[in-house]
Amino acid sequence: MPQLDTSTWSITILSMIITLFLMFQLKVSKYYFPEDPKPMLVATPKSITPWEKKWTKIYFPLSLPL
């Protein structure tokens, strides 16, 4: 039974991988990919609340004197 010649397998596999990669790149390059959406600058109305003008202190029940 003759021996299987595997000397050309490496170049065959390498050329197949390169060919598949190039075909895939050509296939994907035909698609149109939209650009990323630009962020819109939205002005949020600033609501004035009474607690923003004065200093407040929060008393925790455990920090009160006994």
Buried (B, 14 or more C-beta within 10 A) or exposed (E): EEEEEEEEEEEEEEEEEEEEEEEEEEEEEEEEEEEEEEEEEEEEEEEEEEEEEEEEEEEEEEEEEE
